[in-house]
Each structure stands twice: as structure tokens, then as C-alpha cells.
Amino acid sequence: MNDHLISDDLIKKAEEFVRKSFEKDASGHDFFHIQRVVLNAKKICRTEQADEQLVMLAAWLHDVGDYKLHNGIDRSEELITGLLKKENADNLIIEKVVKIVSEVSFSKGNKPGSIEAKIVQDADRLDAIGAIGIARCFAYGGSSGNLIYNPDNLSKNSSSIQHFYDKLLILKNLMNTETARSIADKRHQFMELYLEEFYSEVVEH
């Protein structure tokens, strides 16, 4: 239930802010990633009882201030609050969006406390797996200076291929909603096939 109405105009302003802020990102967190998360969230909303406008707003803003994009410093609450206050959003809306965004991240390990946060988390995680997830994994790895693969070092964060085992292959079983689980299943299978092919090409003949 949307007690404090979130207008389409506010969501549009969030989209415009994100487009300007992320249009040149080359780490896999570009505007089109965020747009895909919004579309994933919209699809999941069709089968869940949730405040769709709140989900849309939080989905557009879920990467704003992310520590990965700000030299390890989490600026989410600061930047999201600043943007929404500038657009005269209600304080309760700001509080809800900040809370949802704080619960989305895989690395923070937070459990979503609302159906809206569960949906945004699922939508974001779906874009981290499958064919697009593989592309984003290597884009982020390259932007971070990681090797593609290092058979002599299988420790956490040692390479982009290791990231599959650190995170991507785990995500299927962490989905919150039935819709996300059904989409994740196919994407997970594709990643397993990709890894089979990858290893077949890197092993010595």
C-alpha cells in the first residue's frame, strides 16, 4: 500500500539522474544494467503483492552511492537522500527507499525486511547471472584490474572466473520470489555450460 504517493514524475526524475550518473560506467553498473533491474522488478511485481511505485523508485536508485563505485565508501544514504529531498519527496518515502537499497547488496549480507526489498534484490541478482551476468562479471573484473583466470590462485576475488564460485553460482538458491527462482534456474544452467566450455578451452591438450 502506497500511503505516501510516489508520483510517476519522481520516478522519471530518478531515471534521469541515473542516466546522467551512470551513462559512462564501464564496470557493468551502467545505466542499462539499472534499466534491466527495473524491468526485472516490474516483471516480478506482477506476481507479488507489493507497492510497485516504491519498487520502481528503489530499483532505479539501487546502485546510487554503491561502495564499489566510490572507492570502497558507501554513499548510498547520502546521495539518495540528497536527490529525493531535492525533488521534495516525503521523508517516509526517502526512509523506505534508503532501507530497501541498504538491503539489496550481496556483499553486505543483509536480509530484505519487506517484499519490496526482496523484489529489488531478486531483480538485481538476476542481472548478475546468465549471459548478461557473465558479460558483467568480466567487465567488472577488467575495470578492477583482475585476471580473467588464474589456475594457480583459487582464493576469493583472485580472478573473474573465481567470482563465479564466490558469488554468481550461489545466487540461484538465494532468490526470494518464485518468479525470480524460475528465471534464475535457466540462467544458472547457462553459466554452468559456459564454465564447462571455458575449462575445455584452457586445459592443456
C-alpha positions in Angstrom: 0.0 0.0 0.0 1.4 3.4 -1.1 0.4 5.6 1.9 2.6 8.5 0.6 2.1 8.6 -3.1 5.2 8.2 -5.3 4.5 10.0 -8.5 5.5 8.9 -12.0 7.3 12.2 -12.2 9.5 11.4 -9.2 10.4 8.0 -10.7 11.2 9.8 -14.0 13.5 12.2 -12.2 15.3 9.2 -10.6 15.7 7.6 -14.0 17.1 10.9 -15.5 19.5 11.2 -12.6 20.7 7.6 -13.0 21.1 8.0 -16.8 23.4 11.1 -16.3 25.3 9.5 -13.4 25.9 6.0 -14.9 26.0 6.6 -18.7 29.8 6.2 -18.9 30.3 3.4 -16.4 32.3 0.5 -17.8 32.2 -1.7 -14.7 29.0 -3.5 -15.5 27.0 -1.0 -13.4 26.0 1.2 -16.3 22.6 2.8 -17.0 21.4 -0.2 -19.0 22.1 -2.6 -16.1 19.9 -0.4 -13.9 17.2 -0.3 -16.6 17.3 -4.1 -16.8 16.9 -4.3 -13.0 13.9 -2.1 -13.2 12.3 -4.3 -15.9 13.1 -7.4 -13.9 11.5 -5.8 -10.8 8.4 -4.9 -12.8 8.1 -8.5 -14.1 8.4 -9.9 -10.5 5.8 -7.3 -9.3 3.2 -8.9 -11.5 3.0 -12.0 -9.2 3.7 -10.3 -5.8 1.6 -8.1 -3.6 3.9 -5.1 -3.4 4.0 -1.3 -3.7 5.1 -1.2 -7.3 5.9 2.5 -7.3 8.2 2.1 -4.3 9.8 -0.9 -6.0 10.4 1.1 -9.2 11.9 4.0 -7.4 14.2 1.8 -5.3 15.2 -0.2 -8.4 16.2 2.9 -10.3 18.3 4.1 -7.3 19.7 0.8 -6.1 23.3 1.5 -7.3 23.5 5.1 -6.4 26.3 5.6 -3.9 27.4 2.0 -4.0 30.7 1.4 -2.3 32.1 -0.4 -5.4 31.7 2.8 -7.4 33.0 5.2 -4.7 36.4 3.8 -3.7 35.1 1.5 -1.1 32.9 4.1 0.7 29.2 3.6 0.9 27.5 6.8 0.0 24.0 5.4 -0.8 22.1 7.0 2.0 23.8 10.4 1.5 23.3 10.6 -2.3 19.8 9.1 -2.4 18.5 11.3 0.4 20.0 14.4 -1.3 18.4 13.5 -4.6 14.9 12.8 -3.2 14.9 15.8 -0.9 15.8 18.0 -3.9 12.7 16.5 -5.6 10.6 17.3 -2.5 9.9 13.6 -1.7 8.2 12.8 1.5 10.5 11.8 4.4 8.9 8.4 4.8 9.4 7.6 1.1 13.1 8.6 1.4 13.4 6.4 4.5 11.8 3.4 2.8 14.0 3.7 -0.4 17.2 4.1 1.6 16.3 1.0 3.7 15.5 -1.1 0.6 18.7 -0.1 -1.1 20.7 -1.0 2.0 19.2 -4.5 1.9 19.9 -5.3 -1.7 23.6 -5.8 -1.7 25.1 -9.4 -1.8 28.3 -8.4 -0.1 26.5 -6.7 2.9 24.7 -9.9 3.5 21.5 -8.2 4.7 18.2 -10.0 4.7 15.4 -8.0 3.0 12.8 -6.9 5.5 10.0 -6.2 3.1 8.5 -7.7 -0.1 9.6 -4.5 -2.0 13.3 -5.1 -0.9 13.0 -8.8 -1.8 11.8 -7.9 -5.3 14.6 -5.3 -5.9 17.2 -7.7 -4.5 16.0 -10.5 -6.8 15.8 -8.2 -9.8 19.4 -7.1 -9.2 20.7 -10.6 -8.7 19.0 -11.8 -11.9 21.1 -9.3 -13.8 24.3 -10.8 -12.2 23.7 -14.3 -13.7 23.2 -15.9 -17.1 24.7 -14.5 -20.3 24.4 -10.9 -19.2 25.9 -11.8 -15.8 28.9 -13.4 -17.5 29.5 -10.3 -19.5 29.2 -8.1 -16.4 31.5 -10.3 -14.4 34.3 -9.8 -16.9 33.6 -6.1 -17.4 33.8 -5.5 -13.6 36.9 -7.7 -13.4 38.6 -5.8 -16.1 37.7 -2.5 -14.6 39.1 -3.7 -11.2 42.3 -5.0 -12.7 41.5 -8.7 -12.1 42.8 -11.5 -14.2 40.3 -13.5 -16.2 41.5 -16.7 -14.7 44.5 -17.8 -12.5 44.7 -21.6 -12.1 47.5 -21.1 -9.5 45.3 -19.0 -7.2 41.8 -20.0 -6.4 41.4 -17.7 -3.4 38.4 -15.3 -3.1 38.5 -12.4 -5.6 41.5 -13.8 -7.3 40.0 -13.7 -10.8 36.8 -13.2 -12.7 36.3 -16.9 -13.1 36.7 -17.3 -9.3 33.9 -14.8 -8.9 31.5 -17.4 -10.3 32.2 -19.5 -7.3 32.4 -16.6 -4.8 29.0 -15.3 -5.9 27.3 -16.0 -9.2 26.7 -19.7 -8.8 25.3 -19.1 -5.3 22.6 -16.6 -6.3 20.1 -19.1 -7.8 19.4 -20.5 -4.3 19.2 -17.1 -2.7 16.2 -15.8 -4.7 13.3 -14.6 -2.6 10.4 -14.9 -5.1 9.0 -17.8 -7.2 9.2 -15.7 -10.4 12.9 -14.9 -9.8 13.7 -18.5 -9.0 12.1 -19.7 -12.3 14.2 -17.2 -14.3 17.3 -17.9 -12.3 17.2 -21.6 -13.0 17.7 -21.2 -16.7 20.4 -18.6 -16.3 22.3 -20.7 -13.8 22.3 -23.7 -16.2 23.8 -21.4 -18.9 26.6 -20.3 -16.5 27.4 -24.0 -15.8 27.6 -24.7 -19.5 29.8 -21.7 -20.0 32.2 -22.8 -17.4 32.4 -26.3 -18.9 33.3 -24.8 -22.3 35.8 -22.4 -20.6 37.7 -25.1 -18.9 37.7 -27.3 -22.0 39.5 -24.4 -23.8 42.1 -23.6 -21.1 43.2 -27.1 -20.2 46.4 -28.4 -21.8 45.8 -30.8 -24.7 
